[in-house]
Amino acid sequence: MKTRDFLRSGHWPTLLAAFFYFDMSFMVWIILGPLAVQIAHDLDLDPAEKGLMVALPVLAGAFLRVVNGYLVDRLRPRLTGILAQVIVIAGLLAFWHFGIRSYGTVLALGLVLGLAGASFAVALPLASRWYPPKYQGVALGIAGAGNSGTVFAALFAPMLAAAFGWSNVIGLATIPLALALIVYLACAKDSPDQPPSKSFVEYARVLRQPDAWWFMFYYAVTFGGFSGLASSLGIYFNTQYGLDPVTAGYCTAGCVFAGSLVRPLGGAASDRFGGVRMLTLLYGVAVVALVLASFGFGSLWAGFAVLLVGMLALGMGNGAVFQLVPQRFRAEIGVMTGLVGMTGGVGGFYLASSLGFSRQITGSYQAGFLIFATLAALALAALTRVKRRWRATWIAEGGMAAARI
């Protein structure tokens, strides 16, 4: 790929704005994970309650992505992003001002944080509609790399909580959100290539197509694994290896940074070698890593290394899935981003909560890791079954000869 050709093919200020908006929103979306150790200490939470606390924003974000996907098609991506960001900022300021003193209030905060996670359904269509099929992997990889915001949460939230108190971190989080909104207002533009708005009946027709369900399942594994681990690793490193919140945050940040950094690489590699080939390889690596992680190595560095490899595979897998989605559903990219993103969030909710319940019931995280590894293995088997049909029909039906499948 020639960088000059890529930049000329779309609108790079919008791509930058989409990335930054997504980045800061994702930072806020999973902020309860890095703060979980301090919150659990103050509110005396058990492992299952901690797991639900960090998983609820992921689940809320999952369902709100469908709402944002619908609004993107109705109101266009730019306006939808502005409205969502204003609501999130106002919500966080309200919780900070009135105080967060109970577990129920924390769960209510998680619902507001879910709207920040729904930024996925805005940022990706905003970027996608500016770029031709042959650059979808790179463009959506760059926009989707905004999930690196989870790194900032893992790095800075525990330190800020130690200095100012964890409830004040919620108020401080509105500062980068406001900065992202300013950049978004200045740089983001809707593409002139906008598909017409669709009715609910037309949205339902998308779900009648088996390929839509396959993509939802594949992303439930790749993004579900990524977001579930990003939300839970702070608790895991604290509980499994006895690390203090700040050190556990550093370890979490390392894993999350790796998974975020390689998302554009996963998209670019899929443009070059084919999304199906990349996903086949990455699912295999993820299965092995998750199975090994389930054994809970006594050595911190061994456990960290295995989780790092798993996050690399899942992060690249996110880019690979969204190299394929626009090839198949370019006219329905808004609603498909919402639907696929929703199931990705559901997968993240399941992994984060199941790790907490596994620890609560068995005293170990093994069952949670092994069940999710089984889901990754099923995704690999399913991909093997559909790939021949995809390669035989997509080019004939959609004219995607310029893009690799």
Secondary structure, 3 states (H helix, E strand, C coil): CCHHHHHHHCCHHHHHHHHHHHHHHHHHHCCHHHHHHHHHHHHCCCHHHHHHHHHHHHHHHHHHHHHHHHHHHHHCHHHHHHHHHHHHHHHHHHHHHHCCCCHHHHHHHHHHHHHHHCCHHHHHHHHHCCCCHHHHHHHHHHHHHHHHHHHHHHHHHHHHHHHHCHHHHHHHCHHHHHHHHHHHHHHCCCCCCCCCCCCHHHHHHHCCCHHHHHHHHHHHHHHHHHHHHHHHHHHHHHHHHCCCHHHHHHHHHHHHHHHHHCHHHHHHHHHHHCHHHHHHHHHHHHHHHHHHHCCCCCCHHHHHHHHHHHHHHHHHHHHHHHHHHHHHCCCCHHHHHHHHHHHHHHHHHHHHHHHHHHHHHHCCCHHHHHHHHHHHHHHHHHHHHHHHHHHHHHHHHHCCCCCCC
